[in-house]
């Protein structure tokens, strides 16, 4: 069927677009007045920019020129209920799902007028000429499928967090941590709340949104309340740390982006001091340590953590590790903001939060950090390791290995052993493959023959986007309830909720450990996390208690499950 695109010439008022895509030759008027476009841009930034852009494909497709190929009517229906479109058999919707292996959430809460405003904004982003297929790029980087193990674990519901919104996802719980000195759980909701569990009841211990007037948790995904970490001597000093996002230009950034580059938001690291560490609710003071500009709302500062293996008197005791994503720099055309000792984006930092020798005088930089002796005054001496797209989870194994999961672009999800001063390659490498950051970052290539001269450090485990879209780091299982899991590092895929493990005995630099899939059941009946949460996106996360037992939880329904025991497959 031939596609037609017409323009209705009423300047500043309407444009008529049509497409044969999915719905035949459907036509519909779309407003082009400046107010509608401006409102549509706000809606895009709030709801869409975490997955879509106009330069590269991301979690979802590049939307540049989308209104030249898809009709307004089709876009309205797909934005409203993508799952319904896919299940109805719509060929275009099915192809998008097949290409990206991830289903867009439904936007049933926004009005028809808002969807029209969004389409009005998309109409202003004209398409660019598509590149021809590259015969040298690798189409299937890891052709071997992940092997299914015979491990099936029965779950029991541990808790359910209250909704923080009346629309999906009902919660945005993304981190739970057992604080040994208080013998209790703390659980974070990205919409601003830090809960404390008291006798299994959730108490809002801290609400960042009430302390920080510029706090934002839009456009979702990587924005909002990012992470928290209690100082290892919290019981005596009452100090803990948080990260959160604020509106762009809220304050002068310590790590700023040039004014010529669009800034979407800022990430802020804070220190909090409570007057009584044993108090049931937070009452104390807050001071800001660090503020970072970000190009977009993705790949923020989603992880802060103290090394749990470090003891008082040792070098690493009291040092805070900070996972700083690249903020979408590379996929928005600003790859020069990453992968250099004078750029903070795409790195893991290590600071002494109680020191004062940083440039802004608010925290310390350990003298053992790898770049402290660089002669270049612009060096970010806080950097411990760099070359990451999004080091979203960091953990240590019982024998002291520091591991981080790195969410990839279009091909590879990786697990890295983190070594001081090492370079992990992004955006010139994704996994064990080469990239051209100045061209199409969605394509990868074989490593060059002289690759060793670059001294990149490569993942010790990985999977490609045939298996999942965004890796979620977990922990080494060290509990006693499920002996079959001991010696294994458990992790998974955020959108689909698929569960994987690697045997830690197989981890060795220069080699890839074998990834295997494990399964869950409820009341001994096999199920999936997608089925349990009843939504098309799981938003998988993990927790671990003081006994080494592990938990998994899902944002859409706020449910937390404990791994109970091995069950027989049924």
C-alpha positions as CSV (number, residue, x, y, z in Angstrom):
1,X,0.0,0.0,0.0
2,X,1.5,3.4,-1.0
3,X,2.0,5.8,1.9
4,X,0.9,9.4,1.4
5,X,1.8,12.5,3.4
6,X,-0.2,15.7,2.9
7,X,0.1,19.2,4.5
8,X,-3.0,21.2,5.1
9,X,-1.8,24.8,4.6
10,X,-3.2,26.8,7.5
11,X,-0.1,28.4,8.9
12,X,0.5,27.9,12.6
13,X,-2.7,25.8,13.1
14,X,-2.8,22.3,11.7
15,X,-0.8,19.7,9.8
16,X,-2.4,16.7,8.2
17,X,-0.4,13.4,8.4
18,X,-1.2,10.0,7.1
19,X,0.4,6.6,7.0
20,X,-0.2,3.1,5.9
21,X,1.4,2.0,9.1
22,X,-0.7,-0.5,11.1
23,X,-4.1,1.2,10.5
24,X,-4.3,1.8,6.7
25,X,-4.6,5.3,5.3
26,X,-5.9,7.0,8.4
27,X,-5.8,10.8,8.5
28,X,-6.1,13.2,11.4
29,X,-5.5,16.9,12.1
30,X,-2.6,17.6,14.5
31,X,-2.2,21.0,16.0
32,X,1.0,23.0,15.2
33,X,0.4,26.0,17.4
34,X,3.4,26.9,19.6
35,X,1.5,26.3,22.9
36,X,0.6,22.8,22.0
37,X,4.1,22.0,20.9
38,X,5.6,23.5,24.1
39,X,3.2,21.4,26.2
40,X,4.0,18.3,24.1
41,X,7.7,18.8,24.8
42,X,7.1,19.0,28.5
43,X,5.0,15.7,28.3
44,X,7.8,14.1,26.2
45,X,10.5,15.0,28.8
46,X,8.3,13.8,31.6
47,X,7.0,10.5,30.1
48,X,9.1,9.5,27.1
49,X,12.7,10.8,27.2
50,X,13.9,8.0,29.5
51,X,13.4,5.5,26.7
52,X,13.4,7.5,23.5
53,X,15.5,10.2,21.8
54,X,15.9,11.8,18.4
55,X,19.5,10.8,17.6
56,X,19.9,7.1,18.4
57,X,17.7,4.1,19.3
58,X,17.7,3.5,23.0
59,X,15.5,1.3,25.2
60,X,12.9,2.2,22.6
61,X,13.2,3.4,19.0
62,X,14.6,6.8,17.8
63,X,11.5,8.9,17.3
64,X,13.0,11.4,14.8
65,X,10.5,11.5,11.9
66,X,8.0,9.2,13.5
67,X,5.1,11.3,12.3
68,X,6.4,10.9,8.7
69,X,5.9,7.1,8.9
70,X,3.1,6.6,11.5
71,X,-0.3,8.1,11.3
72,X,-1.6,10.3,14.1
73,X,-4.4,7.9,14.7
74,X,-2.1,4.9,15.0
75,X,0.2,6.9,17.3
76,X,-2.7,7.8,19.6
77,X,-3.8,4.2,20.0
78,X,-0.3,2.9,20.5
79,X,0.6,5.6,23.1
80,X,-2.6,4.9,24.9
81,X,-2.4,1.1,25.1
82,X,0.6,-0.5,23.5
83,X,0.0,-3.9,25.1
84,X,-3.6,-4.0,23.7
85,X,-2.2,-3.1,20.2
86,X,0.3,-5.9,20.3
87,X,-2.2,-8.5,21.6
88,X,-4.7,-7.4,18.9
89,X,-2.2,-8.6,16.2
90,X,-1.3,-5.1,14.9
91,X,1.8,-6.0,12.7
92,X,3.7,-2.7,13.3
93,X,3.2,-2.9,17.1
94,X,4.3,-6.5,17.1
95,X,7.4,-5.6,15.1
96,X,8.4,-2.9,17.5
97,X,8.1,-5.4,20.4
98,X,10.1,-8.0,18.5
99,X,12.8,-5.5,17.7
100,X,13.2,-4.1,21.2
101,X,12.1,-7.0,23.4
102,X,10.5,-4.6,25.8
103,X,6.9,-3.4,26.0
104,X,6.1,0.3,26.5
105,X,3.9,1.0,29.5
106,X,0.3,2.1,28.8
107,X,-0.4,5.8,29.3
108,X,-4.1,5.6,30.2
109,X,-3.8,8.4,32.8
110,X,-3.0,11.2,30.3
111,X,-5.8,12.8,28.4
112,X,-6.6,12.7,24.7
113,X,-5.6,16.3,24.4
114,X,-2.2,15.6,26.1
115,X,-1.5,12.8,23.6
116,X,-2.3,15.2,20.8
117,X,0.1,17.7,22.3
118,X,2.7,15.1,22.5
119,X,2.2,14.2,18.8
120,X,2.3,17.9,17.9
121,X,5.8,18.0,19.5
122,X,6.9,14.8,17.7
123,X,5.8,16.4,14.4
124,X,8.5,19.1,14.9
125,X,11.3,16.4,15.0
126,X,11.8,15.7,11.3
127,X,13.4,12.5,10.2
128,X,17.0,12.1,9.0
129,X,18.1,9.9,6.2
130,X,18.6,6.3,7.4
131,X,22.0,4.7,7.0
132,X,22.3,1.7,4.8
133,X,22.8,-1.6,6.4
134,X,26.4,-2.0,7.6
135,X,27.8,-5.4,6.4
136,X,30.7,-5.1,8.9
137,X,28.5,-4.7,12.0
138,X,27.7,-7.7,14.2
139,X,24.0,-8.5,14.1
140,X,24.0,-11.2,16.8
141,X,26.9,-10.7,19.2
142,X,26.2,-13.7,21.5
143,X,24.5,-16.3,19.3
144,X,24.5,-18.9,22.1
145,X,21.3,-18.9,24.0
146,X,21.3,-18.7,27.8
147,X,21.0,-22.3,29.2
148,X,18.1,-23.1,31.5
149,X,19.2,-24.6,34.8
150,X,17.2,-27.0,36.9
151,X,17.0,-24.5,39.7
152,X,13.5,-23.4,40.7
153,X,13.1,-21.4,43.9
154,X,9.8,-21.1,45.8
155,X,8.9,-17.5,46.8
156,X,7.0,-16.2,49.8
157,X,5.7,-12.7,50.0
158,X,7.7,-10.7,52.5
159,X,6.1,-7.3,52.3
160,X,4.2,-4.9,50.1
161,X,5.0,-1.2,50.0
162,X,2.1,1.3,49.8
163,X,1.4,2.9,46.4
164,X,3.2,6.2,45.9
165,X,1.1,7.0,42.8
166,X,-2.4,6.2,41.6
167,X,-1.1,5.2,38.2
168,X,1.4,2.6,37.1
169,X,3.9,1.8,38.3
170,X,2.2,2.1,41.7
171,X,5.5,2.2,43.4
172,X,9.0,3.0,42.3
173,X,10.9,0.9,44.9
174,X,14.4,0.3,43.7
175,X,16.7,-0.4,46.7
176,X,16.3,-2.2,50.0
177,X,19.2,-2.5,52.4
178,X,19.6,-4.2,55.7
179,X,21.2,-1.9,58.2
180,X,23.0,-4.2,60.7
181,X,23.5,-1.6,63.4
182,X,19.8,-1.0,63.6
183,X,18.8,-4.6,62.7
184,X,16.1,-3.4,60.3
185,X,15.3,-2.8,56.6
186,X,15.3,0.5,54.8
187,X,13.5,0.6,51.4
188,X,13.7,3.4,48.9
189,X,10.9,4.6,46.6
190,X,12.2,6.8,43.8
191,X,9.3,9.2,44.2
192,X,11.1,10.5,47.3
193,X,10.4,8.3,50.3
194,X,12.8,6.2,52.4
195,X,10.8,3.6,54.4
196,X,11.9,1.9,57.6
197,X,10.3,-1.5,58.4
198,X,9.3,-1.6,62.0
199,X,7.7,-5.0,62.9
200,X,7.0,-5.5,59.2
201,X,5.1,-2.2,59.0
202,X,6.4,0.6,56.7
203,X,7.2,3.9,58.3
204,X,8.1,6.9,56.1
205,X,11.5,7.6,57.8
206,X,12.5,10.4,55.4
207,X,10.7,12.2,52.6
208,X,13.3,13.9,50.4
209,X,10.7,15.8,48.5
210,X,9.8,17.8,51.7
211,X,13.4,18.8,52.2
212,X,14.4,19.6,48.7
213,X,12.0,22.0,46.9
214,X,13.7,21.4,43.5
215,X,13.4,17.6,43.8
216,X,12.0,15.9,40.6
217,X,11.2,12.2,39.9
218,X,10.3,12.7,36.2
219,X,10.6,11.5,33.5
220,X,10.9,8.3,35.6
221,X,13.3,5.4,35.2
222,X,16.6,6.8,36.4
223,X,15.2,10.0,38.1
224,X,14.1,10.8,41.6
225,X,15.5,9.4,44.8
226,X,18.5,7.4,43.5
227,X,20.2,5.6,46.3
228,X,21.1,5.6,50.0
229,X,24.0,4.3,52.1
230,X,24.5,4.3,55.9
231,X,27.9,5.1,57.1
232,X,29.5,1.9,58.6
233,X,29.8,3.7,62.0
234,X,26.2,5.0,61.8
235,X,25.3,3.7,65.2
236,X,27.8,6.2,66.7
237,X,27.8,9.1,64.2
238,X,24.2,9.0,62.9
239,X,25.4,9.8,59.4
240,X,24.0,8.5,56.1
241,X,24.1,9.6,52.4
242,X,21.6,9.9,49.6
243,X,21.4,10.9,45.9
244,X,18.5,12.5,44.2
245,X,17.7,14.5,41.0
246,X,16.7,18.1,40.8
247,X,15.6,20.4,38.0
248,X,18.3,21.7,35.7
249,X,20.0,24.8,36.8
250,X,18.7,24.5,40.3
251,X,22.1,25.5,41.7
252,X,25.6,25.9,40.3
253,X,27.0,22.4,39.6
254,X,30.4,21.1,40.8
255,X,30.6,19.1,37.6
256,X,29.0,21.3,35.0
257,X,28.1,20.9,31.3
258,X,28.8,23.7,29.0
259,X,25.8,26.1,28.5
260,X,25.7,25.2,24.8
261,X,24.6,21.7,25.7
262,X,21.0,21.1,26.8
263,X,20.8,20.1,30.5
264,X,17.8,18.1,31.6
265,X,18.5,17.8,35.4
266,X,21.1,17.7,38.1
267,X,22.1,14.8,40.4
268,X,22.9,15.7,44.0
269,X,24.8,13.8,46.7
270,X,23.8,14.7,50.3
271,X,25.0,13.9,53.8
272,X,22.3,13.6,56.5
273,X,23.0,13.6,60.2
274,X,20.3,12.4,62.7
275,X,20.4,13.6,66.3
276,X,19.5,10.2,67.6
277,X,20.6,7.2,65.5
278,X,18.0,5.0,67.3
279,X,15.1,7.4,66.7
280,X,12.1,5.9,64.9
281,X,11.9,8.9,62.4
282,X,14.6,11.1,60.9
283,X,15.2,14.4,62.7
284,X,18.4,16.1,61.9
285,X,20.4,18.1,59.4
286,X,21.4,17.8,55.7
287,X,24.4,19.2,53.8
288,X,25.1,19.0,50.1
289,X,28.4,17.3,49.0
290,X,28.3,17.2,45.2
291,X,26.1,18.4,42.3
292,X,26.4,17.0,38.7
293,X,24.7,18.3,35.5
294,X,23.1,15.7,33.3
295,X,22.4,15.9,29.5
296,X,19.2,13.7,29.9
297,X,17.1,11.9,32.5
298,X,18.7,8.5,31.9
299,X,21.8,6.9,33.4
300,X,21.9,9.0,36.6
301,X,23.6,8.4,40.0
302,X,21.7,5.3,41.0
303,X,24.2,3.7,43.3
304,X,26.1,4.7,46.4
305,X,27.7,2.1,48.7
306,X,30.3,1.6,51.3
307,X,32.7,-1.4,51.0
308,X,31.2,-3.9,53.5
309,X,34.4,-5.9,53.6
310,X,36.5,-2.9,54.9
311,X,37.2,-2.9,58.6
312,X,38.1,0.1,60.9
313,X,41.8,1.0,60.3
314,X,41.9,-0.4,56.8
315,X,42.4,1.9,53.7
316,X,38.9,1.5,52.3
317,X,36.9,1.9,55.6
318,X,34.5,4.9,55.4
319,X,35.1,5.5,51.7
320,X,31.9,5.9,49.6
321,X,31.7,4.5,46.1
322,X,29.4,6.3,43.7
323,X,28.2,4.9,40.3
324,X,27.8,7.9,37.9
325,X,26.1,7.0,34.6
326,X,26.9,9.0,31.4
327,X,23.6,10.8,31.6
328,X,22.7,9.8,28.1
329,X,25.7,11.8,26.8
330,X,26.8,9.4,24.1
331,X,23.3,8.6,22.6
332,X,22.5,12.3,22.5
333,X,25.6,13.1,20.5
334,X,27.9,14.3,23.2
335,X,30.3,11.3,23.7
336,X,33.2,13.7,24.4
337,X,31.7,14.2,27.9
338,X,32.7,10.7,28.8
339,X,35.7,8.5,28.9
340,X,38.4,10.9,30.0
341,X,40.1,11.7,33.4
342,X,38.8,15.2,33.3
343,X,35.1,14.1,32.9
344,X,33.0,12.6,35.7
345,X,30.3,11.1,33.5
346,X,30.4,7.3,33.0
347,X,32.6,6.5,36.0
348,X,32.7,4.9,39.5
349,X,33.9,7.4,42.0
350,X,35.5,6.9,45.4
351,X,35.4,9.6,48.0
352,X,35.9,10.1,51.7
353,X,32.7,11.9,52.5
354,X,34.0,13.2,55.8
355,X,37.1,14.7,54.3
356,X,37.5,18.2,52.9
357,X,40.2,18.2,50.3
358,X,37.8,18.2,47.2
359,X,37.7,21.3,45.0
360,X,34.5,22.5,46.6
361,X,35.7,21.6,50.2
362,X,32.7,19.5,51.0
363,X,34.2,16.0,51.0
364,X,37.6,14.2,50.8
365,X,39.5,12.4,48.0
366,X,41.4,9.4,49.2
367,X,45.1,9.8,48.4
368,X,45.2,6.2,47.1
369,X,42.8,7.0,44.3
370,X,44.3,6.2,40.9
371,X,44.4,9.7,39.5
372,X,45.4,11.8,42.5
373,X,48.9,12.4,41.2
374,X,47.9,13.4,37.6
375,X,49.6,16.7,36.7
376,X,46.5,18.0,34.8
377,X,44.6,20.3,37.1
378,X,41.3,19.4,35.4
379,X,41.6,15.7,36.4
380,X,38.6,14.3,38.3
381,X,40.6,12.8,41.1
382,X,37.4,11.2,42.6
383,X,37.4,8.7,39.7
384,X,38.2,5.1,40.8
385,X,37.4,3.4,37.5
386,X,35.8,4.8,34.2
387,X,34.4,3.8,30.8
388,X,30.8,2.9,31.9
389,X,27.5,3.6,30.4
390,X,25.5,3.1,33.6
391,X,27.2,1.2,36.5
392,X,23.8,0.8,38.2
393,X,24.7,-1.7,40.9
394,X,27.9,-2.4,42.9
395,X,28.5,-5.2,45.3
396,X,31.4,-7.2,46.9
397,X,31.7,-11.0,47.1
398,X,32.6,-12.8,50.3
399,X,36.2,-13.1,49.0
400,X,36.5,-9.4,48.3
401,X,35.8,-9.1,44.5
402,X,34.1,-5.8,43.6
403,X,31.5,-6.4,41.0
404,X,29.4,-3.9,39.0
405,X,26.6,-4.4,36.5
406,X,26.8,-2.0,33.5
407,X,23.6,-1.4,31.5
408,X,24.4,-1.4,27.8
409,X,23.1,0.5,24.8
410,X,21.7,-1.7,22.1
411,X,23.6,-5.0,22.4
412,X,25.4,-6.0,25.5
413,X,24.5,-6.2,29.2
414,X,27.7,-6.8,31.3
415,X,29.1,-7.7,34.7
416,X,32.6,-6.3,35.4
417,X,35.2,-7.0,38.1
418,X,36.0,-3.4,39.2
419,X,39.7,-2.7,39.5
420,X,41.3,0.6,40.6
421,X,42.2,2.8,37.7
422,X,40.9,0.5,35.0
423,X,39.2,1.6,31.8
424,X,36.0,-0.3,30.8
425,X,35.8,1.2,27.3
426,X,32.4,3.0,26.9
427,X,31.6,4.6,24.5
428,X,34.3,3.1,22.3
429,X,33.5,-0.4,23.6
430,X,30.3,-2.2,24.5
431,X,31.0,-5.5,26.2
432,X,33.8,-7.2,24.2
433,X,33.0,-5.3,21.0
434,X,34.1,-2.2,19.3
435,X,31.9,0.9,18.6
436,X,32.0,4.1,16.7
437,X,30.7,6.7,19.1
438,X,30.8,9.4,16.5
439,X,28.5,7.5,14.2
440,X,25.8,4.9,15.1
441,X,26.3,3.7,18.7
442,X,23.7,1.0,18.2
443,X,26.1,-1.0,16.0
444,X,29.0,-3.0,17.3
445,X,32.0,-4.5,15.5
446,X,34.8,-7.0,16.1
447,X,37.7,-5.8,18.2
448,X,40.6,-4.4,16.2
449,X,43.7,-6.5,15.7
450,X,45.7,-4.1,17.9
451,X,43.1,-4.0,20.7
452,X,45.7,-4.8,23.4
453,X,47.3,-1.4,23.0
454,X,44.2,0.3,24.4
455,X,44.3,-1.6,27.7
456,X,40.6,-1.8,28.1
457,X,39.1,-4.2,30.8
458,X,36.3,-6.3,29.5
459,X,33.3,-8.0,31.2
460,X,33.6,-11.3,33.0
461,X,29.9,-12.1,32.2
462,X,27.4,-10.8,29.7
463,X,24.2,-11.4,27.7
464,X,22.9,-9.7,24.6
465,X,19.6,-8.1,23.7
466,X,18.1,-11.4,22.4
467,X,17.9,-12.3,26.1
468,X,17.1,-9.0,27.9
469,X,17.4,-5.3,27.7
470,X,18.8,-3.9,31.0
471,X,20.8,-5.8,33.5
472,X,20.0,-5.6,37.2
473,X,22.8,-6.4,39.6
474,X,22.1,-8.6,42.6
475,X,24.3,-10.3,45.1
476,X,26.3,-13.4,45.8
477,X,24.0,-15.8,47.7
478,X,25.6,-16.6,51.1
479,X,22.5,-17.8,53.0
480,X,21.7,-21.3,54.3
481,X,18.1,-21.8,53.2
482,X,19.0,-22.7,49.6
483,X,22.4,-24.5,49.5
484,X,22.0,-25.0,45.7
485,X,22.6,-21.2,45.3
486,X,25.7,-20.9,47.3
487,X,28.7,-19.7,45.3
488,X,26.4,-18.1,42.8
489,X,25.9,-14.4,41.9
490,X,22.2,-13.8,41.2
491,X,21.1,-11.1,38.8
492,X,18.5,-10.5,36.1
493,X,16.9,-8.4,33.4
494,X,15.0,-5.3,34.7
495,X,12.1,-5.1,32.1
496,X,11.3,-8.8,31.7
497,X,12.2,-10.0,35.1
498,X,14.1,-13.0,33.8
499,X,16.5,-14.4,36.5
500,X,20.1,-15.4,35.8
501,X,23.2,-16.6,37.7
502,X,26.9,-17.1,37.2
503,X,29.2,-19.4,39.3
504,X,31.7,-17.2,41.0
505,X,34.3,-19.9,40.7
506,X,34.2,-19.2,36.9
507,X,35.1,-15.5,37.2
508,X,38.4,-14.7,35.6
509,X,39.6,-11.6,33.8
510,X,39.8,-12.2,30.1
511,X,37.1,-14.8,30.0
512,X,33.3,-14.9,30.1
513,X,31.6,-16.9,32.8
514,X,28.6,-18.9,31.6
515,X,25.2,-17.3,32.3
516,X,22.4,-19.6,33.3
517,X,18.7,-19.0,33.9
518,X,16.9,-19.9,37.1
519,X,13.2,-19.9,37.8
520,X,10.7,-19.2,40.5
521,X,7.5,-20.7,41.8
522,X,4.8,-19.6,44.2
523,X,3.3,-22.3,46.4
524,X,5.5,-24.7,44.4
525,X,3.7,-23.8,41.1
526,X,6.1,-22.4,38.5
527,X,5.4,-18.8,37.5
528,X,7.2,-15.7,36.3
529,X,7.7,-12.2,37.7
530,X,5.7,-10.8,34.8
531,X,2.8,-13.0,35.8
532,X,3.1,-12.2,39.5
533,X,3.1,-8.4,39.0
534,X,0.5,-8.5,36.2
535,X,2.2,-5.7,34.2
536,X,4.2,-5.7,31.0
537,X,7.3,-4.4,32.8
538,X,8.7,-6.0,35.9
539,X,11.3,-3.5,37.1
540,X,13.2,-6.2,38.9
541,X,15.4,-5.5,41.9
542,X,17.2,-7.5,44.6
543,X,17.9,-7.3,48.3
544,X,20.0,-9.3,50.8
545,X,19.8,-9.5,54.5
546,X,22.3,-10.0,57.3
547,X,22.1,-13.8,57.0
548,X,22.8,-13.8,53.3
549,X,19.3,-14.6,52.3
550,X,18.0,-12.9,49.2
551,X,14.8,-11.0,48.1
552,X,13.4,-9.9,44.8
553,X,10.9,-7.2,44.3
554,X,8.9,-5.5,41.6
555,X,7.9,-1.8,41.2
556,X,4.5,-2.1,39.5
557,X,2.8,-3.7,42.6
558,X,5.4,-2.9,45.3
559,X,5.7,-6.5,46.3
560,X,8.8,-8.0,47.9
561,X,9.4,-11.7,47.9
562,X,11.9,-13.8,49.9
563,X,13.7,-16.7,48.3
564,X,12.3,-19.5,50.5
565,X,13.6,-22.9,49.3
566,X,14.2,-25.1,46.3
567,X,11.0,-26.4,44.8
568,X,10.4,-29.1,42.3
569,X,9.5,-27.9,38.8
570,X,5.8,-28.4,38.0
